[in-house]
Each structure stands twice: as C-alpha cells, then as structure tokens.
Amino acid sequence: MRGLLPREAIIVREQRAFLELTQQEVADELEMSLQCYQRYEYGDREIRRMPFEIGLRLCRTLELDPFDLVFGEETPQ
C-alpha cells in the first residue's frame, strides 16, 4: 500500500479520469513509457520535479494550469 498520495498526483489522476483518458494516452502525449507515467500518477515520483517541458505537456494534455498544479493549496476531496 502506497499511503497518502501527493496533492499533485491526486489532481492529475482525477483530471485524467474526468477527461476519460487512459494512462497510456497521457504517457503517449508525454512521450514516455506507461510505467514512467504511472510512477508520477501513483506518487512514486514527484510531479513538481518532472522536467519542465514534460510538465507543461502534462498540463496541456490534462487541461490544467501549471501554476495551480504546483502551487495551488487546495487538496481535492
């Protein structure tokens, strides 16, 4: 069991589901392997430490504001 997920991972996971995208579709947009993407979504790697260009592509793909994703204070329910 992984424990508590980082706020960013929760936002990314919920937004991906809301947009009805698969993890593979997002990974393809980011030009990374499915396993690498899953590490971010599962909280094994920190999204805020993602390379800048990939982080921007993630936000574009998931229709998220990069500033809100990294610096927002609200935790999704």
Distance bins in CASP14 RR format, pairs under 12 A and 6 or more apart:
PFRMAT RR
TARGET T0000
AUTHOR 0000-0000-0000
RMODE 2
METHOD distances of the structure
MODEL  1
1 42 0 0 0 0 0 1 0 0 0 0 0
2 9 0 0 0 0 1 0 0 0 0 0 0
2 10 0 0 0 0 0 1 0 0 0 0 0
2 13 0 0 0 0 0 1 0 0 0 0 0
2 38 0 0 0 0 0 1 0 0 0 0 0
2 39 0 0 0 0 0 1 0 0 0 0 0
2 41 0 0 0 0 0 1 0 0 0 0 0
2 42 1 0 0 1 0 0 0 0 0 0 0
2 43 1 0 0 1 0 0 0 0 0 0 0
2 44 1 0 0 1 0 0 0 0 0 0 0
3 9 0 0 0 0 0 1 0 0 0 0 0
3 10 0 0 0 0 0 1 0 0 0 0 0
3 42 0 0 0 0 0 1 0 0 0 0 0
3 43 0 0 0 0 1 0 0 0 0 0 0
3 44 0 0 0 0 0 1 0 0 0 0 0
4 10 0 0 0 0 1 0 0 0 0 0 0
4 42 0 0 0 0 0 1 0 0 0 0 0
4 43 0 0 0 0 1 0 0 0 0 0 0
4 75 0 0 0 0 1 0 0 0 0 0 0
5 11 0 0 0 0 1 0 0 0 0 0 0
5 12 0 0 0 0 1 0 0 0 0 0 0
5 13 1 0 0 1 0 0 0 0 0 0 0
5 14 0 0 0 0 0 1 0 0 0 0 0
5 40 0 0 0 0 0 1 0 0 0 0 0
5 41 0 0 0 0 1 0 0 0 0 0 0
5 42 1 0 0 1 0 0 0 0 0 0 0
5 43 1 0 1 0 0 0 0 0 0 0 0
5 44 0 0 0 0 1 0 0 0 0 0 0
5 45 0 0 0 0 0 1 0 0 0 0 0
5 46 0 0 0 0 0 1 0 0 0 0 0
5 47 0 0 0 0 0 1 0 0 0 0 0
5 75 0 0 0 0 1 0 0 0 0 0 0
5 76 0 0 0 0 1 0 0 0 0 0 0
6 12 0 0 0 0 1 0 0 0 0 0 0
6 13 0 0 0 0 0 1 0 0 0 0 0
6 39 0 0 0 0 0 1 0 0 0 0 0
6 40 0 0 0 0 1 0 0 0 0 0 0
6 41 0 0 0 0 0 1 0 0 0 0 0
6 42 0 0 0 0 1 0 0 0 0 0 0
6 43 1 0 1 0 0 0 0 0 0 0 0
6 44 0 0 0 0 1 0 0 0 0 0 0
6 45 0 0 0 0 1 0 0 0 0 0 0
6 46 1 0 0 1 0 0 0 0 0 0 0
6 47 1 0 0 1 0 0 0 0 0 0 0
6 48 0 0 0 0 1 0 0 0 0 0 0
6 49 0 0 0 0 0 1 0 0 0 0 0
6 50 0 0 0 0 0 1 0 0 0 0 0
6 69 0 0 0 0 0 1 0 0 0 0 0
6 70 0 0 0 0 0 1 0 0 0 0 0
6 75 0 0 0 0 1 0 0 0 0 0 0
6 76 0 0 0 0 0 1 0 0 0 0 0
7 13 0 0 0 0 0 1 0 0 0 0 0
7 14 0 0 0 0 0 1 0 0 0 0 0
7 43 0 0 0 0 0 1 0 0 0 0 0
7 46 0 0 0 0 0 1 0 0 0 0 0
7 47 0 0 0 0 1 0 0 0 0 0 0
7 48 0 0 0 0 1 0 0 0 0 0 0
7 68 0 0 0 0 0 1 0 0 0 0 0
7 69 0 0 0 0 1 0 0 0 0 0 0
7 70 0 0 0 0 1 0 0 0 0 0 0
7 71 0 0 0 0 0 1 0 0 0 0 0
7 72 1 0 0 1 0 0 0 0 0 0 0
7 73 0 0 0 0 1 0 0 0 0 0 0
7 74 0 0 0 0 1 0 0 0 0 0 0
7 75 1 0 1 0 0 0 0 0 0 0 0
7 76 1 0 0 1 0 0 0 0 0 0 0
7 77 0 0 0 0 0 1 0 0 0 0 0
8 14 0 0 0 0 0 1 0 0 0 0 0
8 15 0 0 0 0 0 1 0 0 0 0 0
8 40 0 0 0 0 1 0 0 0 0 0 0
8 41 0 0 0 0 1 0 0 0 0 0 0
8 42 0 0 0 0 0 1 0 0 0 0 0
8 43 0 0 0 0 1 0 0 0 0 0 0
8 45 0 0 0 0 0 1 0 0 0 0 0
8 46 1 0 0 1 0 0 0 0 0 0 0
8 47 1 0 1 0 0 0 0 0 0 0 0
8 48 1 0 0 1 0 0 0 0 0 0 0
8 49 0 0 0 0 0 1 0 0 0 0 0
8 50 0 0 0 0 1 0 0 0 0 0 0
8 55 0 0 0 0 0 1 0 0 0 0 0
8 58 0 0 0 0 1 0 0 0 0 0 0
8 59 0 0 0 0 0 1 0 0 0 0 0
8 62 0 0 0 0 0 1 0 0 0 0 0
8 64 0 0 0 0 1 0 0 0 0 0 0
8 66 0 0 0 0 0 1 0 0 0 0 0
8 68 0 0 0 0 0 1 0 0 0 0 0
8 69 1 0 1 0 0 0 0 0 0 0 0
8 70 1 0 0 1 0 0 0 0 0 0 0
8 71 0 0 0 0 0 1 0 0 0 0 0
8 72 0 0 0 0 1 0 0 0 0 0 0
8 73 0 0 0 0 0 1 0 0 0 0 0
8 74 0 0 0 0 0 1 0 0 0 0 0
8 75 0 0 0 0 0 1 0 0 0 0 0
8 76 0 0 0 0 0 1 0 0 0 0 0
9 15 0 0 0 0 0 1 0 0 0 0 0
9 16 0 0 0 0 0 1 0 0 0 0 0
9 37 0 0 0 0 0 1 0 0 0 0 0
9 38 0 0 0 0 0 1 0 0 0 0 0
9 39 0 0 0 0 1 0 0 0 0 0 0
9 40 1 0 0 1 0 0 0 0 0 0 0
9 41 1 0 1 0 0 0 0 0 0 0 0
9 42 1 0 0 1 0 0 0 0 0 0 0
9 43 1 0 1 0 0 0 0 0 0 0 0
9 44 0 0 0 0 1 0 0 0 0 0 0
9 45 0 0 0 0 1 0 0 0 0 0 0
9 46 0 0 0 0 1 0 0 0 0 0 0
9 47 1 0 0 1 0 0 0 0 0 0 0
9 48 0 0 0 0 0 1 0 0 0 0 0
9 50 0 0 0 0 0 1 0 0 0 0 0
9 58 0 0 0 0 0 1 0 0 0 0 0
9 69 0 0 0 0 0 1 0 0 0 0 0
9 75 0 0 0 0 0 1 0 0 0 0 0
9 76 0 0 0 0 0 1 0 0 0 0 0
10 16 0 0 0 0 0 1 0 0 0 0 0
10 17 0 0 0 0 0 1 0 0 0 0 0
10 40 0 0 0 0 0 1 0 0 0 0 0
10 41 0 0 0 0 1 0 0 0 0 0 0
10 42 0 0 0 0 0 1 0 0 0 0 0
10 43 0 0 0 0 1 0 0 0 0 0 0
10 47 0 0 0 0 0 1 0 0 0 0 0
10 69 0 0 0 0 0 1 0 0 0 0 0
10 74 0 0 0 0 0 1 0 0 0 0 0
10 75 1 0 0 1 0 0 0 0 0 0 0
10 76 1 0 1 0 0 0 0 0 0 0 0
10 77 0 0 0 0 1 0 0 0 0 0 0
11 17 0 0 0 0 0 1 0 0 0 0 0
11 18 0 0 0 0 0 1 0 0 0 0 0
11 40 0 0 0 0 0 1 0 0 0 0 0
11 41 0 0 0 0 0 1 0 0 0 0 0
11 43 0 0 0 0 0 1 0 0 0 0 0
11 47 0 0 0 0 1 0 0 0 0 0 0
11 48 0 0 0 0 0 1 0 0 0 0 0
11 58 0 0 0 0 0 1 0 0 0 0 0
11 59 0 0 0 0 0 1 0 0 0 0 0
11 62 0 0 0 0 1 0 0 0 0 0 0
11 63 0 0 0 0 0 1 0 0 0 0 0
11 64 1 0 0 1 0 0 0 0 0 0 0
11 65 0 0 0 0 0 1 0 0 0 0 0
11 66 0 0 0 0 0 1 0 0 0 0 0
11 68 0 0 0 0 1 0 0 0 0 0 0
11 69 1 0 0 1 0 0 0 0 0 0 0
11 70 0 0 0 0 0 1 0 0 0 0 0
11 71 0 0 0 0 0 1 0 0 0 0 0
11 72 0 0 0 0 1 0 0 0 0 0 0
11 73 0 0 0 0 0 1 0 0 0 0 0
11 74 0 0 0 0 1 0 0 0 0 0 0
11 75 0 0 0 0 1 0 0 0 0 0 0
11 76 1 0 1 0 0 0 0 0 0 0 0
11 77 0 0 0 0 0 1 0 0 0 0 0
12 18 0 0 0 0 0 1 0 0 0 0 0
12 19 0 0 0 0 0 1 0 0 0 0 0
12 21 0 0 0 0 0 1 0 0 0 0 0
12 23 0 0 0 0 0 1 0 0 0 0 0
12 26 0 0 0 0 1 0 0 0 0 0 0
12 27 0 0 0 0 0 1 0 0 0 0 0
12 30 0 0 0 0 0 1 0 0 0 0 0
12 37 0 0 0 0 1 0 0 0 0 0 0
12 38 0 0 0 0 0 1 0 0 0 0 0
12 39 0 0 0 0 0 1 0 0 0 0 0
12 40 1 0 0 1 0 0 0 0 0 0 0
12 41 1 0 1 0 0 0 0 0 0 0 0
12 42 0 0 0 0 0 1 0 0 0 0 0
12 43 0 0 0 0 1 0 0 0 0 0 0
12 45 0 0 0 0 0 1 0 0 0 0 0
12 46 0 0 0 0 0 1 0 0 0 0 0
12 47 1 0 0 1 0 0 0 0 0 0 0
12 48 0 0 0 0 0 1 0 0 0 0 0
12 50 0 0 0 0 0 1 0 0 0 0 0
12 55 0 0 0 0 0 1 0 0 0 0 0
12 58 1 0 0 1 0 0 0 0 0 0 0
12 59 0 0 0 0 1 0 0 0 0 0 0
12 61 0 0 0 0 1 0 0 0 0 0 0
12 62 1 0 0 1 0 0 0 0 0 0 0
12 63 0 0 0 0 0 1 0 0 0 0 0
12 64 1 0 0 1 0 0 0 0 0 0 0
12 66 0 0 0 0 0 1 0 0 0 0 0
12 68 0 0 0 0 0 1 0 0 0 0 0
12 69 1 0 0 1 0 0 0 0 0 0 0
12 70 0 0 0 0 0 1 0 0 0 0 0
12 76 0 0 0 0 0 1 0 0 0 0 0
13 19 0 0 0 0 0 1 0 0 0 0 0
13 21 0 0 0 0 0 1 0 0 0 0 0
13 23 0 0 0 0 1 0 0 0 0 0 0
13 26 0 0 0 0 0 1 0 0 0 0 0
13 37 0 0 0 0 0 1 0 0 0 0 0
13 38 0 0 0 0 0 1 0 0 0 0 0
13 40 0 0 0 0 1 0 0 0 0 0 0
13 41 1 0 1 0 0 0 0 0 0 0 0
13 42 0 0 0 0 1 0 0 0 0 0 0
13 43 0 0 0 0 1 0 0 0 0 0 0
13 47 0 0 0 0 0 1 0 0 0 0 0
13 58 0 0 0 0 0 1 0 0 0 0 0
13 62 0 0 0 0 1 0 0 0 0 0 0
13 64 0 0 0 0 0 1 0 0 0 0 0
13 76 0 0 0 0 1 0 0 0 0 0 0
14 21 0 0 0 0 0 1 0 0 0 0 0
14 41 0 0 0 0 0 1 0 0 0 0 0
14 62 0 0 0 0 1 0 0 0 0 0 0
14 64 0 0 0 0 0 1 0 0 0 0 0
14 69 0 0 0 0 0 1 0 0 0 0 0
14 75 0 0 0 0 0 1 0 0 0 0 0
14 76 1 0 1 0 0 0 0 0 0 0 0
14 77 0 0 0 0 1 0 0 0 0 0 0
15 21 0 0 0 0 1 0 0 0 0 0 0
15 26 0 0 0 0 1 0 0 0 0 0 0
15 41 0 0 0 0 0 1 0 0 0 0 0
15 47 0 0 0 0 0 1 0 0 0 0 0
15 58 0 0 0 0 1 0 0 0 0 0 0
15 59 0 0 0 0 1 0 0 0 0 0 0
15 60 0 0 0 0 0 1 0 0 0 0 0
15 61 0 0 0 0 1 0 0 0 0 0 0
15 62 1 0 1 0 0 0 0 0 0 0 0
15 63 1 0 0 1 0 0 0 0 0 0 0
15 64 1 0 1 0 0 0 0 0 0 0 0
15 65 0 0 0 0 0 1 0 0 0 0 0
15 68 0 0 0 0 0 1 0 0 0 0 0
15 69 0 0 0 0 1 0 0 0 0 0 0
15 76 0 0 0 0 1 0 0 0 0 0 0
16 22 0 0 0 0 1 0 0 0 0 0 0
16 23 1 0 0 1 0 0 0 0 0 0 0
16 24 0 0 0 0 0 1 0 0 0 0 0
16 25 0 0 0 0 1 0 0 0 0 0 0
16 26 1 0 1 0 0 0 0 0 0 0 0
16 27 0 0 0 0 0 1 0 0 0 0 0
16 29 0 0 0 0 0 1 0 0 0 0 0
16 30 0 0 0 0 0 1 0 0 0 0 0
16 37 0 0 0 0 1 0 0 0 0 0 0
16 38 0 0 0 0 0 1 0 0 0 0 0
16 40 0 0 0 0 0 1 0 0 0 0 0
16 41 1 0 0 1 0 0 0 0 0 0 0
16 58 0 0 0 0 1 0 0 0 0 0 0
16 59 0 0 0 0 0 1 0 0 0 0 0
16 61 0 0 0 0 1 0 0 0 0 0 0
16 62 1 0 1 0 0 0 0 0 0 0 0
16 63 0 0 0 0 0 1 0 0 0 0 0
16 64 0 0 0 0 1 0 0 0 0 0 0
17 23 0 0 0 0 0 1 0 0 0 0 0
17 25 0 0 0 0 0 1 0 0 0 0 0
17 26 0 0 0 0 0 1 0 0 0 0 0
17 41 0 0 0 0 0 1 0 0 0 0 0
17 62 0 0 0 0 0 1 0 0 0 0 0
17 76 0 0 0 0 0 1 0 0 0 0 0
18 62 0 0 0 0 1 0 0 0 0 0 0
18 63 0 0 0 0 1 0 0 0 0 0 0
18 64 0 0 0 0 0 1 0 0 0 0 0
18 76 0 0 0 0 0 1 0 0 0 0 0
19 25 0 0 0 0 1 0 0 0 0 0 0
19 26 0 0 0 0 1 0 0 0 0 0 0
19 29 0 0 0 0 0 1 0 0 0 0 0
19 60 0 0 0 0 0 1 0 0 0 0 0
19 61 0 0 0 0 1 0 0 0 0 0 0
19 62 1 0 0 1 0 0 0 0 0 0 0
19 63 1 0 0 1 0 0 0 0 0 0 0
19 64 0 0 0 0 0 1 0 0 0 0 0
20 26 0 0 0 0 0 1 0 0 0 0 0
20 62 0 0 0 0 0 1 0 0 0 0 0
21 27 0 0 0 0 1 0 0 0 0 0 0
21 28 0 0 0 0 1 0 0 0 0 0 0
21 29 0 0 0 0 1 0 0 0 0 0 0
21 30 0 0 0 0 0 1 0 0 0 0 0
21 37 0 0 0 0 0 1 0 0 0 0 0
21 41 0 0 0 0 0 1 0 0 0 0 0
21 58 0 0 0 0 0 1 0 0 0 0 0
21 61 1 0 0 1 0 0 0 0 0 0 0
21 62 1 0 0 1 0 0 0 0 0 0 0
21 63 0 0 0 0 0 1 0 0 0 0 0
22 28 0 0 0 0 1 0 0 0 0 0 0
22 29 0 0 0 0 0 1 0 0 0 0 0
22 34 0 0 0 0 1 0 0 0 0 0 0
22 37 0 0 0 0 0 1 0 0 0 0 0
22 38 0 0 0 0 0 1 0 0 0 0 0
22 41 0 0 0 0 0 1 0 0 0 0 0
22 61 0 0 0 0 0 1 0 0 0 0 0
23 29 0 0 0 0 0 1 0 0 0 0 0
23 30 0 0 0 0 0 1 0 0 0 0 0
23 32 0 0 0 0 0 1 0 0 0 0 0
23 33 0 0 0 0 0 1 0 0 0 0 0
23 34 1 0 0 1 0 0 0 0 0 0 0
23 35 0 0 0 0 1 0 0 0 0 0 0
23 36 0 0 0 0 0 1 0 0 0 0 0
23 37 1 0 1 0 0 0 0 0 0 0 0
23 38 1 0 0 1 0 0 0 0 0 0 0
23 39 0 0 0 0 0 1 0 0 0 0 0
23 40 0 0 0 0 1 0 0 0 0 0 0
23 41 1 0 0 1 0 0 0 0 0 0 0
23 42 0 0 0 0 1 0 0 0 0 0 0
23 61 0 0 0 0 0 1 0 0 0 0 0
23 62 0 0 0 0 0 1 0 0 0 0 0
24 30 0 0 0 0 0 1 0 0 0 0 0
24 32 0 0 0 0 0 1 0 0 0 0 0
24 33 0 0 0 0 1 0 0 0 0 0 0
24 34 1 0 1 0 0 0 0 0 0 0 0
24 35 0 0 0 0 0 1 0 0 0 0 0
24 36 0 0 0 0 0 1 0 0 0 0 0
24 37 0 0 0 0 1 0 0 0 0 0 0
24 38 0 0 0 0 1 0 0 0 0 0 0
24 41 0 0 0 0 0 1 0 0 0 0 0
25 34 0 0 0 0 1 0 0 0 0 0 0
25 37 0 0 0 0 1 0 0 0 0 0 0
25 61 0 0 0 0 1 0 0 0 0 0 0
25 62 0 0 0 0 0 1 0 0 0 0 0
26 32 0 0 0 0 1 0 0 0 0 0 0
26 33 0 0 0 0 0 1 0 0 0 0 0
26 34 0 0 0 0 1 0 0 0 0 0 0
26 36 0 0 0 0 0 1 0 0 0 0 0
26 37 1 0 1 0 0 0 0 0 0 0 0
26 38 0 0 0 0 1 0 0 0 0 0 0
26 40 0 0 0 0 1 0 0 0 0 0 0
26 41 0 0 0 0 1 0 0 0 0 0 0
26 54 0 0 0 0 0 1 0 0 0 0 0
26 55 0 0 0 0 0 1 0 0 0 0 0
26 57 0 0 0 0 1 0 0 0 0 0 0
26 58 1 0 0 1 0 0 0 0 0 0 0
26 59 0 0 0 0 0 1 0 0 0 0 0
26 60 0 0 0 0 0 1 0 0 0 0 0
26 61 1 0 1 0 0 0 0 0 0 0 0
26 62 1 0 0 1 0 0 0 0 0 0 0
26 63 0 0 0 0 0 1 0 0 0 0 0
26 64 0 0 0 0 0 1 0 0 0 0 0
27 33 1 0 0 1 0 0 0 0 0 0 0
27 34 1 0 1 0 0 0 0 0 0 0 0
27 35 0 0 0 0 1 0 0 0 0 0 0
27 36 1 0 0 1 0 0 0 0 0 0 0
27 37 1 1 0 0 0 0 0 0 0 0 0
27 38 1 0 0 1 0 0 0 0 0 0 0
27 39 0 0 0 0 0 1 0 0 0 0 0
27 40 0 0 0 0 1 0 0 0 0 0 0
27 41 0 0 0 0 1 0 0 0 0 0 0
27 54 0 0 0 0 0 1 0 0 0 0 0
27 57 0 0 0 0 0 1 0 0 0 0 0
27 58 0 0 0 0 0 1 0 0 0 0 0
27 61 0 0 0 0 1 0 0 0 0 0 0
28 34 0 0 0 0 1 0 0 0 0 0 0
28 36 0 0 0 0 0 1 0 0 0 0 0
28 37 0 0 0 0 1 0 0 0 0 0 0
28 57 0 0 0 0 0 1 0 0 0 0 0
28 61 0 0 0 0 1 0 0 0 0 0 0
29 37 0 0 0 0 1 0 0 0 0 0 0
29 54 0 0 0 0 1 0 0 0 0 0 0
29 55 0 0 0 0 0 1 0 0 0 0 0
29 56 0 0 0 0 0 1 0 0 0 0 0
29 57 1 0 0 1 0 0 0 0 0 0 0
29 58 0 0 0 0 1 0 0 0 0 0 0
29 59 0 0 0 0 0 1 0 0 0 0 0
29 60 0 0 0 0 1 0 0 0 0 0 0
29 61 1 0 1 0 0 0 0 0 0 0 0
29 62 0 0 0 0 1 0 0 0 0 0 0
29 63 0 0 0 0 0 1 0 0 0 0 0
30 36 0 0 0 0 1 0 0 0 0 0 0
30 37 1 0 0 1 0 0 0 0 0 0 0
30 38 0 0 0 0 0 1 0 0 0 0 0
30 39 0 0 0 0 0 1 0 0 0 0 0
30 40 0 0 0 0 1 0 0 0 0 0 0
30 41 0 0 0 0 0 1 0 0 0 0 0
30 47 0 0 0 0 0 1 0 0 0 0 0
30 50 0 0 0 0 1 0 0 0 0 0 0
30 51 0 0 0 0 1 0 0 0 0 0 0
30 53 0 0 0 0 1 0 0 0 0 0 0
30 54 1 0 1 0 0 0 0 0 0 0 0
30 55 1 0 0 1 0 0 0 0 0 0 0
30 56 0 0 0 0 0 1 0 0 0 0 0
30 57 1 0 1 0 0 0 0 0 0 0 0
30 58 1 0 1 0 0 0 0 0 0 0 0
30 59 0 0 0 0 0 1 0 0 0 0 0
30 60 0 0 0 0 1 0 0 0 0 0 0
30 61 1 0 0 1 0 0 0 0 0 0 0
30 62 0 0 0 0 0 1 0 0 0 0 0
31 37 0 0 0 0 0 1 0 0 0 0 0
31 51 0 0 0 0 0 1 0 0 0 0 0
31 53 0 0 0 0 1 0 0 0 0 0 0
31 54 1 0 0 1 0 0 0 0 0 0 0
31 55 0 0 0 0 0 1 0 0 0 0 0
31 57 1 0 0 1 0 0 0 0 0 0 0
31 58 0 0 0 0 0 1 0 0 0 0 0
31 61 0 0 0 0 0 1 0 0 0 0 0
32 38 0 0 0 0 1 0 0 0 0 0 0
32 39 0 0 0 0 1 0 0 0 0 0 0
32 40 0 0 0 0 1 0 0 0 0 0 0
32 41 0 0 0 0 0 1 0 0 0 0 0
32 45 0 0 0 0 0 1 0 0 0 0 0
32 50 0 0 0 0 1 0 0 0 0 0 0
32 51 0 0 0 0 1 0 0 0 0 0 0
32 53 0 0 0 0 0 1 0 0 0 0 0
32 54 1 0 0 1 0 0 0 0 0 0 0
32 55 0 0 0 0 0 1 0 0 0 0 0
32 57 0 0 0 0 1 0 0 0 0 0 0
32 58 0 0 0 0 1 0 0 0 0 0 0
32 61 0 0 0 0 0 1 0 0 0 0 0
33 39 0 0 0 0 1 0 0 0 0 0 0
33 40 0 0 0 0 0 1 0 0 0 0 0
34 40 0 0 0 0 0 1 0 0 0 0 0
34 41 0 0 0 0 0 1 0 0 0 0 0
34 42 0 0 0 0 0 1 0 0 0 0 0
35 41 0 0 0 0 0 1 0 0 0 0 0
35 42 0 0 0 0 0 1 0 0 0 0 0
35 44 0 0 0 0 0 1 0 0 0 0 0
35 45 0 0 0 0 0 1 0 0 0 0 0
36 42 0 0 0 0 0 1 0 0 0 0 0
36 44 0 0 0 0 0 1 0 0 0 0 0
36 45 0 0 0 0 1 0 0 0 0 0 0
36 50 0 0 0 0 0 1 0 0 0 0 0
36 51 0 0 0 0 0 1 0 0 0 0 0
36 54 0 0 0 0 1 0 0 0 0 0 0
36 58 0 0 0 0 0 1 0 0 0 0 0
37 43 0 0 0 0 0 1 0 0 0 0 0
37 44 0 0 0 0 0 1 0 0 0 0 0
37 45 0 0 0 0 1 0 0 0 0 0 0
37 47 0 0 0 0 0 1 0 0 0 0 0
37 50 0 0 0 0 0 1 0 0 0 0 0
37 54 0 0 0 0 1 0 0 0 0 0 0
37 55 0 0 0 0 0 1 0 0 0 0 0
37 57 0 0 0 0 0 1 0 0 0 0 0
37 58 0 0 0 0 1 0 0 0 0 0 0
37 61 0 0 0 0 0 1 0 0 0 0 0
37 62 0 0 0 0 0 1 0 0 0 0 0
38 44 1 0 0 1 0 0 0 0 0 0 0
38 45 0 0 0 0 1 0 0 0 0 0 0
39 45 1 0 1 0 0 0 0 0 0 0 0
39 46 0 0 0 0 1 0 0 0 0 0 0
39 47 0 0 0 0 0 1 0 0 0 0 0
39 49 0 0 0 0 0 1 0 0 0 0 0
39 50 0 0 0 0 0 1 0 0 0 0 0
40 46 1 0 0 1 0 0 0 0 0 0 0
40 47 1 0 1 0 0 0 0 0 0 0 0
40 48 0 0 0 0 0 1 0 0 0 0 0
40 49 0 0 0 0 1 0 0 0 0 0 0
40 50 1 0 0 1 0 0 0 0 0 0 0
40 51 0 0 0 0 0 1 0 0 0 0 0
40 54 0 0 0 0 1 0 0 0 0 0 0
40 55 0 0 0 0 1 0 0 0 0 0 0
40 58 0 0 0 0 1 0 0 0 0 0 0
40 62 0 0 0 0 0 1 0 0 0 0 0
40 69 0 0 0 0 0 1 0 0 0 0 0
41 47 0 0 0 0 1 0 0 0 0 0 0
41 50 0 0 0 0 0 1 0 0 0 0 0
41 58 0 0 0 0 0 1 0 0 0 0 0
41 62 0 0 0 0 0 1 0 0 0 0 0
43 49 0 0 0 0 0 1 0 0 0 0 0
43 50 0 0 0 0 0 1 0 0 0 0 0
45 51 0 0 0 0 0 1 0 0 0 0 0
45 54 0 0 0 0 0 1 0 0 0 0 0
46 55 0 0 0 0 0 1 0 0 0 0 0
46 69 0 0 0 0 0 1 0 0 0 0 0
46 70 0 0 0 0 0 1 0 0 0 0 0
47 54 0 0 0 0 1 0 0 0 0 0 0
47 55 1 0 0 1 0 0 0 0 0 0 0
47 56 0 0 0 0 0 1 0 0 0 0 0
47 58 1 0 0 1 0 0 0 0 0 0 0
47 59 0 0 0 0 1 0 0 0 0 0 0
47 62 0 0 0 0 0 1 0 0 0 0 0
47 64 0 0 0 0 0 1 0 0 0 0 0
47 66 0 0 0 0 0 1 0 0 0 0 0
47 69 1 0 0 1 0 0 0 0 0 0 0
47 70 1 0 0 1 0 0 0 0 0 0 0
48 54 0 0 0 0 0 1 0 0 0 0 0
48 55 0 0 0 0 1 0 0 0 0 0 0
48 58 0 0 0 0 0 1 0 0 0 0 0
48 59 0 0 0 0 0 1 0 0 0 0 0
48 66 0 0 0 0 0 1 0 0 0 0 0
48 67 0 0 0 0 0 1 0 0 0 0 0
48 69 0 0 0 0 1 0 0 0 0 0 0
48 70 1 0 1 0 0 0 0 0 0 0 0
48 71 0 0 0 0 1 0 0 0 0 0 0
48 72 0 0 0 0 0 1 0 0 0 0 0
49 55 0 0 0 0 0 1 0 0 0 0 0
49 70 0 0 0 0 0 1 0 0 0 0 0
50 56 0 0 0 0 1 0 0 0 0 0 0
50 57 0 0 0 0 1 0 0 0 0 0 0
50 58 1 0 0 1 0 0 0 0 0 0 0
50 59 0 0 0 0 0 1 0 0 0 0 0
50 66 0 0 0 0 0 1 0 0 0 0 0
50 69 0 0 0 0 0 1 0 0 0 0 0
50 70 0 0 0 0 1 0 0 0 0 0 0
51 57 0 0 0 0 1 0 0 0 0 0 0
51 58 0 0 0 0 0 1 0 0 0 0 0
52 58 0 0 0 0 0 1 0 0 0 0 0
52 59 0 0 0 0 0 1 0 0 0 0 0
52 66 0 0 0 0 1 0 0 0 0 0 0
52 70 0 0 0 0 0 1 0 0 0 0 0
53 59 0 0 0 0 0 1 0 0 0 0 0
53 60 0 0 0 0 0 1 0 0 0 0 0
53 66 0 0 0 0 0 1 0 0 0 0 0
54 60 0 0 0 0 0 1 0 0 0 0 0
54 61 0 0 0 0 0 1 0 0 0 0 0
54 66 0 0 0 0 0 1 0 0 0 0 0
55 61 0 0 0 0 1 0 0 0 0 0 0
55 62 0 0 0 0 1 0 0 0 0 0 0
55 64 0 0 0 0 1 0 0 0 0 0 0
55 65 0 0 0 0 0 1 0 0 0 0 0
55 66 1 0 0 1 0 0 0 0 0 0 0
55 67 0 0 0 0 0 1 0 0 0 0 0
55 69 0 0 0 0 1 0 0 0 0 0 0
55 70 0 0 0 0 1 0 0 0 0 0 0
56 62 0 0 0 0 0 1 0 0 0 0 0
56 64 0 0 0 0 0 1 0 0 0 0 0
56 65 0 0 0 0 0 1 0 0 0 0 0
56 66 1 0 0 1 0 0 0 0 0 0 0
56 67 0 0 0 0 0 1 0 0 0 0 0
56 69 0 0 0 0 0 1 0 0 0 0 0
56 70 0 0 0 0 0 1 0 0 0 0 0
57 64 0 0 0 0 0 1 0 0 0 0 0
57 66 0 0 0 0 0 1 0 0 0 0 0
58 64 1 0 0 1 0 0 0 0 0 0 0
58 65 0 0 0 0 0 1 0 0 0 0 0
58 66 0 0 0 0 1 0 0 0 0 0 0
58 69 0 0 0 0 1 0 0 0 0 0 0
58 70 0 0 0 0 0 1 0 0 0 0 0
59 65 1 0 0 1 0 0 0 0 0 0 0
59 66 1 0 1 0 0 0 0 0 0 0 0
59 67 0 0 0 0 1 0 0 0 0 0 0
59 68 0 0 0 0 1 0 0 0 0 0 0
59 69 1 0 0 1 0 0 0 0 0 0 0
59 70 0 0 0 0 1 0 0 0 0 0 0
60 66 0 0 0 0 1 0 0 0 0 0 0
60 69 0 0 0 0 0 1 0 0 0 0 0
62 68 0 0 0 0 0 1 0 0 0 0 0
62 69 0 0 0 0 1 0 0 0 0 0 0
63 69 0 0 0 0 0 1 0 0 0 0 0
64 70 0 0 0 0 1 0 0 0 0 0 0
64 72 0 0 0 0 0 1 0 0 0 0 0
64 76 0 0 0 0 0 1 0 0 0 0 0
65 71 0 0 0 0 1 0 0 0 0 0 0
65 72 0 0 0 0 1 0 0 0 0 0 0
66 72 0 0 0 0 0 1 0 0 0 0 0
67 73 0 0 0 0 0 1 0 0 0 0 0
68 74 0 0 0 0 1 0 0 0 0 0 0
68 76 0 0 0 0 0 1 0 0 0 0 0
69 76 0 0 0 0 0 1 0 0 0 0 0
END
